[in-house]
């Protein structure tokens, strides 16, 4: 305080030599320089990526409690909108401009959605080849089973991407997510009613206004978004050892107790928010802490992905050829192999994420443009009336054309639906941007002002 007092005396006219003034200022700067530098560093650090502060230069407070309350996380986050795998950042009109995203992970979003679309082409027999095909065309059956296991990774990859970037929800982003779900749910139902492919009823309309009931993924993901602030606080406060130990215990129960021993059914084979939480935290750990297994050359990541999916397919065929078990979803062992909580599926999905994270593409605008509508592609083709027509068309192609031709036609169908949805999605984005986003932004600002956030 003596240095501060000498500075104040100088301002009130007391006699202080210029040399003493300079010396006092230097001592004050030395005293507070570390604190000021730390404040600036903490202020500018990007919370979505590994810390930019070198380890050991700042002291990290332990525990969840901080100076902020939990509620502001949904309001004070202008630079980091809801990080959904496919949501366009246009939903946050008030957000300041950010550096364009690298297109490597954006390309992975597209690939994951294509996996899901191919997975939905065949829902019969757990998506696996029939007994007739296995007996008459074994090589074709092996390739079919392998592609089935590759496509199975699409859902897990989407959640891993969310965890890799971290979800930072805001009010208008969450509302935009619901608007996106209703836009396609009600829109597709209206399309089928107008084309006389479905009958209109108030009950069906009411159902389509509830996207959390129409789409299982949508409902589970919304709950993940709501829990994300709490999960992020845990990630930020836990040490690497604590975080790693939690994941070991979690996956011991998920893969050991539930997947292998069937001691519980809480994860519902991956169709639940509890399964999403595990994948989200796994990706956060990989992004923040990594490890030697995360630093492999990209070719090894790709080999692990291909090997894990091939092993899953081989195990499914061994169950049939070696044990005489039918390859149907009702069989307990087959059901485990084709579940999203299968250890091989999780390993394959994580390896694919690591592979794409190491690819250097830079910013490719057309990739990012297509990736921004990937979730919309899911919402359009998975609406349950559309889903029936989508599967029926795929079955018709498979039944009436030779295998090479049918394969090309199915690829054209998947790519055509993706591109058509991307074009339709531009309408949704404009409706949100011009009509709804300003209103929601005004409401959000009003709530933040009233709550003094």
Secondary structure as GFF3:
##gff-version 3
##sequence-region A 1 453
A	DSSP	alpha_helix	2	11	.	.	.	ID=ss1
A	DSSP	alpha_helix	18	44	.	.	.	ID=ss2
A	DSSP	three_ten_helix	71	74	.	.	.	ID=ss3
A	DSSP	three_ten_helix	89	91	.	.	.	ID=ss4
A	DSSP	alpha_helix	103	119	.	.	.	ID=ss5
A	DSSP	three_ten_helix	124	127	.	.	.	ID=ss6
A	DSSP	alpha_helix	131	136	.	.	.	ID=ss7
A	DSSP	alpha_helix	138	165	.	.	.	ID=ss8
A	DSSP	alpha_helix	171	194	.	.	.	ID=ss9
A	DSSP	alpha_helix	202	208	.	.	.	ID=ss10
A	DSSP	alpha_helix	211	214	.	.	.	ID=ss11
A	DSSP	alpha_helix	216	237	.	.	.	ID=ss12
A	DSSP	alpha_helix	240	251	.	.	.	ID=ss13
A	DSSP	pi_helix	252	260	.	.	.	ID=ss14
A	DSSP	three_ten_helix	268	270	.	.	.	ID=ss15
A	DSSP	alpha_helix	273	288	.	.	.	ID=ss16
A	DSSP	three_ten_helix	292	294	.	.	.	ID=ss17
A	DSSP	alpha_helix	298	321	.	.	.	ID=ss18
A	DSSP	alpha_helix	332	337	.	.	.	ID=ss19
A	DSSP	alpha_helix	343	357	.	.	.	ID=ss20
A	DSSP	alpha_helix	365	371	.	.	.	ID=ss21
A	DSSP	alpha_helix	374	382	.	.	.	ID=ss22
A	DSSP	alpha_helix	384	400	.	.	.	ID=ss23
A	DSSP	alpha_helix	403	431	.	.	.	ID=ss24
A	DSSP	pi_helix	432	436	.	.	.	ID=ss25
A	DSSP	alpha_helix	437	450	.	.	.	ID=ss26
###
